[in-house]
């Protein structure tokens, strides 16, 4: 009898111990969950951008908090990267380390981006795709609206949201050229021949020796699009590559004393670019994006002699022209989706877009409602150049699918720096970029040597 009593007491004690453990685990779990939620609500909300060097990012965040005062006590950090390549590697590392931003940007010509699967579709209740079509430039709809099928019904959604865009144009020195000289490529080539004779020590148009030119890969891409109307790397065959390069080579001939190569080593040794020569009046023209005005100003170019014009086409008429822009995306891993959605809603408003563009006046507005007014704005208060100086309604503006932007930009720059061009090297460039892009984005043919 005593034995059974002790056995019963022993069993009861064990039940109490087990129940205590279960209760303790539940309490710890609840505490962890509460702690996690508290951390999510109070952690820094991070936004990463590229190229938009924000001197006072607090102004942009302050504007947002005035519209959404419920976030006035949240810490929101905006980080800006100068290099797209640096940004790409850092974002990769951040995602692997669970230190990702809540909102980040991608480039429109990076169609096979390694981060495409990291993006959360934008709720149609926040940005309706059909409404987006009406409010934004045509090429944005082609780039940014996706579709999915559910229960045999196809629906649309917006993947990313833009605020600005830019196109290539030519900055030139008014002492040597006038607007009519660069109205088209034929006229420009004739003018350059005269300038070589009249000013033999000055380079008319520096777009050669590509590693010394910012955005050189986009300049070559512009020739692909303008010559053949191609909009993605897959369609850039040997003929397109070869004839586009020869179109570029019309800017100088091999019989002329080659100042490009003479200055090239000097620039490489001093880690400078053709823009430095432009500011020293050793180059008459450079092709770049409007945002280049920042570097031109830093190099103290004459305020009275700087002028700009759209990138010249072969002759008058409609042409396919490259556009460049970054769009905002929500990270699907964000633990602050309400705040992310609120920020996207804010980006979608005319007022915020206008505030943003006032901070970066060298960008064209993505919103149609802002276009007519912004085209008259100066890209910098110190220079008499407006956004409207290069924009043309007749041109067909389009993105170009580079597959993976960082691979394409670096590979084509190395290729074009060579002294000798041949169709075999161009084909090797294309095949290499596509091969590496497939590895990165689809994990196929991983054992294939892409550089053979």
C-alpha positions in Angstrom: 0.0 0.0 0.0 2.8 2.4 0.9 4.5 1.4 -2.3 1.5 2.4 -4.4 1.2 5.7 -2.5 4.8 6.6 -3.2 4.4 5.7 -6.8 1.3 7.9 -7.1 3.2 10.8 -5.5 6.1 10.3 -7.8 3.8 10.4 -10.9 2.1 13.5 -9.7 5.5 15.2 -9.2 6.5 14.3 -12.7 3.2 15.7 -14.1 3.8 18.9 -12.2 7.4 19.1 -13.6 6.3 18.5 -17.2 3.4 21.0 -16.9 5.8 23.6 -15.5 8.3 23.0 -18.3 5.5 23.4 -20.9 4.3 26.6 -19.2 7.8 28.0 -19.1 8.4 27.2 -22.8 5.2 28.9 -23.7 6.1 31.9 -21.6 9.5 32.2 -23.2 8.0 31.8 -26.7 5.5 34.5 -26.0 8.2 36.7 -24.6 10.4 36.1 -27.7 7.5 36.9 -30.0 6.6 40.1 -28.1 10.3 41.0 -28.1 10.5 40.3 -31.8 7.5 42.4 -32.6 8.8 45.2 -30.5 12.1 45.0 -32.3 10.4 45.0 -35.7 8.4 48.2 -34.8 11.4 50.0 -33.4 14.3 48.9 -35.7 15.7 51.3 -38.2 13.7 51.4 -41.5 16.3 51.5 -44.3 16.0 52.8 -47.8 19.0 52.4 -50.2 19.4 54.4 -53.4 22.1 54.8 -56.1 23.6 58.0 -57.6 21.3 60.4 -55.8 23.9 61.7 -53.4 21.6 63.2 -50.8 23.5 65.9 -48.8 20.6 66.3 -46.4 18.5 63.1 -46.6 16.7 64.2 -43.5 14.7 66.6 -45.6 13.2 63.8 -47.7 12.4 61.8 -44.6 10.9 64.9 -42.9 8.6 65.4 -45.9 7.4 61.9 -45.7 6.7 62.1 -41.9 4.6 65.3 -42.4 2.3 63.3 -44.7 2.3 60.2 -42.4 2.7 61.6 -38.9 2.1 58.2 -37.4 5.7 57.4 -38.3 7.1 60.7 -36.9 9.0 58.8 -34.2 10.3 56.0 -36.4 14.0 56.1 -37.4 14.2 56.0 -41.2 17.6 55.9 -42.7 18.3 56.8 -46.4 21.7 55.5 -47.7 23.1 56.6 -51.1 25.7 54.7 -53.2 27.9 56.4 -55.8 28.6 53.2 -57.8 26.0 50.7 -59.1 28.6 47.9 -58.9 29.4 48.7 -55.2 25.7 48.9 -54.5 25.1 45.5 -56.1 27.8 43.7 -54.1 26.8 45.4 -50.8 23.1 44.5 -51.3 24.1 40.9 -52.0 26.1 40.8 -48.8 23.3 42.6 -46.8 20.7 40.0 -47.9 23.0 37.1 -47.0 23.6 38.7 -43.6 20.0 39.5 -42.8 20.9 43.2 -42.8 18.8 44.1 -45.8 17.1 47.4 -46.6 13.3 47.6 -46.5 13.2 49.5 -49.7 15.9 49.5 -52.4 16.3 50.6 -56.0 17.2 48.7 -59.2 18.1 50.0 -62.7 15.7 49.7 -65.7 18.4 48.3 -67.9 19.2 45.5 -65.4 16.3 43.3 -66.5 17.9 40.1 -65.3 18.8 41.5 -62.0 20.0 39.1 -59.3 17.5 40.8 -57.0 14.3 40.4 -59.1 13.1 37.5 -56.8 13.7 39.7 -53.8 10.9 42.2 -54.8 7.4 42.3 -53.4 4.7 43.2 -55.9 3.0 46.5 -55.2 -0.6 46.2 -53.9 -3.0 47.3 -56.7 -4.9 49.2 -54.1 -1.9 51.4 -53.6 -0.8 51.8 -57.2 -3.4 50.7 -59.8 -1.7 49.5 -63.0 -4.2 51.2 -65.3 -4.0 54.4 -63.4 -0.2 54.2 -63.6 -0.4 54.0 -67.4 -2.3 57.3 -67.5 0.0 59.1 -65.2 3.5 58.0 -66.4 5.5 58.1 -69.6 4.8 55.2 -72.0 8.0 53.3 -71.6 7.5 52.9 -67.9 4.4 50.8 -68.5 6.3 48.6 -70.8 9.0 48.1 -68.2 7.2 47.9 -64.9 3.8 46.3 -65.2 3.6 42.6 -64.8 0.8 40.0 -65.0 -0.2 36.8 -63.2 -2.9 34.3 -63.7 -5.1 33.0 -60.9 -8.2 30.8 -61.4 -8.0 31.3 -65.2 -8.1 35.1 -64.7 -5.1 37.3 -65.7 -4.5 40.3 -63.5 -1.9 43.1 -63.6 0.3 44.5 -60.9 3.1 47.1 -60.7 6.5 45.6 -59.7 8.5 48.8 -59.1 7.8 52.5 -59.0 10.0 55.2 -60.7 10.3 58.9 -59.9 12.7 60.2 -62.6 14.6 59.3 -65.8 17.3 60.6 -68.0 18.6 60.3 -71.6 22.0 60.8 -73.2 22.9 64.2 -74.5 26.0 66.2 -75.6 27.6 68.9 -73.5 29.6 71.3 -75.8 31.8 74.4 -75.6 30.0 77.3 -77.3 33.4 78.8 -78.3 33.9 76.1 -80.9 30.4 74.9 -81.8 26.8 76.0 -82.2 23.5 74.2 -82.0 23.2 73.5 -85.7 26.5 71.7 -85.7 25.3 68.8 -83.7 21.7 68.6 -85.1 22.5 65.1 -86.6 25.5 62.8 -87.0 26.1 63.7 -90.7 26.4 67.4 -89.9 28.5 66.7 -86.8 31.0 64.5 -88.7 31.5 67.2 -91.3 32.0 69.8 -88.5 34.5 67.6 -86.8 36.6 67.3 -90.0 36.8 71.1 -90.1 37.6 71.4 -86.4 40.5 68.9 -86.7 42.1 71.2 -89.3 41.3 74.4 -87.5 42.2 73.3 -84.0 44.6 70.3 -84.4 45.6 70.2 -80.8 42.0 70.0 -79.5 39.9 66.8 -79.6 36.5 67.5 -81.1 34.4 64.8 -79.5 35.8 62.4 -76.8 33.9 59.1 -76.8 36.8 56.8 -77.5 39.1 55.0 -75.0 36.1 53.9 -73.2 37.5 53.3 -69.7 38.2 57.0 -69.5 34.5 57.9 -70.2 31.7 57.8 -67.7 28.7 55.8 -68.9 30.7 54.6 -71.9 28.7 51.4 -72.1 25.5 53.4 -72.5 27.0 55.5 -75.3 27.7 52.3 -77.2 24.3 50.9 -76.4 22.8 54.1 -77.8 24.5 53.3 -81.2 23.0 49.7 -81.0 19.5 51.1 -80.5 19.8 54.0 -83.0 21.3 52.0 -85.8 19.2 48.8 -85.5 16.4 49.6 -83.0 17.4 46.6 -80.8 16.3 46.7 -77.2 18.0 43.7 -75.6 21.4 42.0 -75.7 20.0 38.8 -77.4 19.4 40.7 -80.6 22.8 42.3 -80.8 24.4 40.1 -83.4 27.7 40.4 -85.2 26.3 42.8 -87.8 24.7 45.1 -85.2 27.9 45.2 -83.2 30.2 45.7 -86.1 28.3 48.4 -87.9 27.5 50.3 -84.7 31.2 50.5 -83.9 32.0 51.8 -87.3 29.3 54.4 -86.9 31.1 55.5 -83.8 34.5 55.5 -85.6 33.2 58.1 -88.0 34.0 60.7 -85.3 37.7 60.3 -86.1 39.8 58.6 -88.8 42.9 56.5 -88.5 44.9 58.9 -90.7 44.5 61.8 -88.3 47.0 62.1 -85.5 45.4 60.1 -82.8 45.1 62.4 -79.7 42.7 59.9 -78.1 45.5 57.4 -77.6 48.0 60.0 -76.6 45.8 61.4 -73.9 44.5 58.0 -72.9 47.6 57.0 -70.9 47.8 60.4 -69.3 44.2 60.0 -68.0 44.8 56.5 -66.8 47.9 57.5 -65.0 46.2 60.4 -63.2 42.9 58.5 -62.7 41.0 61.2 -64.6 38.4 61.1 -67.3 37.6 63.0 -70.5 35.5 65.4 -68.5 38.7 66.8 -67.0 40.0 67.5 -70.5 36.7 69.0 -71.4 36.9 71.5 -68.5 40.5 72.3 -69.6 39.2 73.1 -73.2 41.2 70.2 -74.6 38.0 68.5 -75.7 35.1 70.3 -77.4 32.3 67.9 -76.7 31.4 65.0 -74.3 28.4 62.7 -74.3 26.9 62.1 -70.9 23.7 62.2 -68.9 22.4 65.5 -67.5 23.5 64.5 -64.0 27.0 65.0 -65.3 26.5 68.7 -64.5 27.6 67.9 -61.0 31.1 66.9 -62.1 31.3 69.7 -64.7 30.6 72.2 -62.0 33.2 70.6 -59.7 35.8 71.1 -62.5 34.9 74.8 -62.8 33.8 74.8 -66.4 33.0 78.3 -67.8 29.4 79.2 -66.9 28.9 81.3 -70.1 30.3 78.7 -72.6 28.6 75.5 -71.5 25.6 74.3 -73.6 23.8 71.1 -74.3 21.9 69.3 -77.0 20.2 65.9 -77.4 22.4 63.0 -78.5 22.7 63.4 -82.3 20.8 61.0 -84.6 21.7 60.1 -88.1 19.2 62.5 -89.6 16.0 64.3 -88.7 13.1 62.1 -87.7 12.1 59.7 -85.0 14.7 57.5 -83.4 14.9 55.0 -80.6 16.7 56.5 -77.7 18.0 55.0 -74.5 16.5 55.9 -71.2 18.2 55.4 -67.8 16.4 55.4 -64.4 16.2 53.6 -61.1 12.9 52.4 -59.6 12.0 51.8 -56.0 11.1 48.3 -54.9 9.8 46.8 -51.6 12.0 44.0 -50.2 9.8 41.0 -49.7 11.7 40.3 -46.4 10.7 43.6 -44.8 9.1 43.3 -41.4 7.6 46.7 -41.8 5.2 46.3 -44.7 2.8 49.0 -43.6 5.6 51.6 -43.5 6.9 50.3 -46.9 3.5 50.6 -48.5 3.0 54.1 -47.0 6.4 55.2 -48.5 5.4 53.8 -52.0 2.1 55.7 -51.7 4.1 58.8 -50.9 6.3 58.3 -54.0 3.2 58.0 -56.1 2.1 61.5 -55.2 2.8 64.6 -57.4 3.9 66.7 -54.4 6.5 64.3 -53.2 7.9 63.7 -56.8 8.1 67.5 -57.2 10.0 67.8 -53.9 12.4 65.1 -55.0 13.0 66.6 -58.4 13.7 70.0 -56.8 16.5 68.3 -54.9 17.8 66.7 -58.2 17.0 69.2 -60.9 19.0 67.3 -63.6 16.4 64.5 -63.8 13.3 64.4 -66.0 10.0 63.7 -64.2 8.4 60.3 -64.6 5.0 61.8 -64.0 3.4 63.4 -67.0 1.7 66.0 -64.8 5.1 67.5 -64.0 6.6 67.4 -67.4 5.5 70.7 -69.0 6.7 72.8 -66.0 9.9 70.9 -65.3 11.2 71.1 -68.9 11.8 74.9 -68.4 13.8 74.4 -65.2 17.5 74.8 -65.2 19.5 71.7 -64.4 21.8 73.9 -62.3 21.3 77.4 -61.1 24.8 78.4 -62.4 24.3 77.3 -66.0 21.8 78.4 -68.6 20.8 74.8 -69.5 17.3 73.5 -69.1 15.9 70.0 -69.2 14.0 70.9 -72.3 17.3 71.6 -74.2 17.6 67.9 -74.9 14.2 66.4 -74.7 12.3 65.6 -78.0 8.7 64.4 -78.2 9.4 62.7 -81.6 11.9 60.1 -80.3 10.9 56.7 -79.2 12.4 56.3 -75.7 13.2 52.8 -74.5 15.1 50.7 -72.0 17.8 48.3 -73.1 17.9 44.8 -71.6 21.6 44.3 -70.6 20.7 41.0 -68.8 23.0 41.8 -65.9 24.0 45.4 -65.9 27.3 45.1 -64.0 28.5 42.3 -66.2 27.5 44.1 -69.4 28.9 47.5 -68.5 32.3 46.1 -67.4 32.7 43.6 -70.3 31.9 46.0 -73.1 34.1 48.7 -71.7 37.1 46.3 -71.7 36.2 45.2 -75.2 36.0 48.7 -76.6 39.3 49.7 -75.1 41.1 47.3 -77.4 43.2 48.6 -80.3 41.6 46.2 -82.7 38.0 45.3 -83.3 36.7 42.1 -84.9 33.4 40.2 -85.0 34.8 37.3 -83.1 35.6 39.4 -80.1 32.2 41.0 -80.1 30.4 37.6 -80.3 32.6 36.4 -77.4 31.5 39.4 -75.4 27.8 38.8 -75.9 28.1 35.0 -75.3 30.1 35.6 -72.1 27.6 38.0 -70.6 24.6 35.8 -71.5 26.3 32.7 -70.1 27.2 34.4 -66.8 23.7 35.9 -66.5 22.1 32.5 -66.9 24.3 31.1 -64.1 23.4 33.9 -61.8 19.7 34.1 -62.4 18.6 30.6 -63.4 21.4 28.4 -61.9 21.9 26.6 -65.2 25.1 25.3 -66.9 27.0 26.1 -63.7 30.1 24.0 -64.9 30.3 25.8 -68.2 33.4 28.1 -68.8 31.8 31.4 -69.9 35.1 32.9 -71.0 36.5 30.2 -73.3 
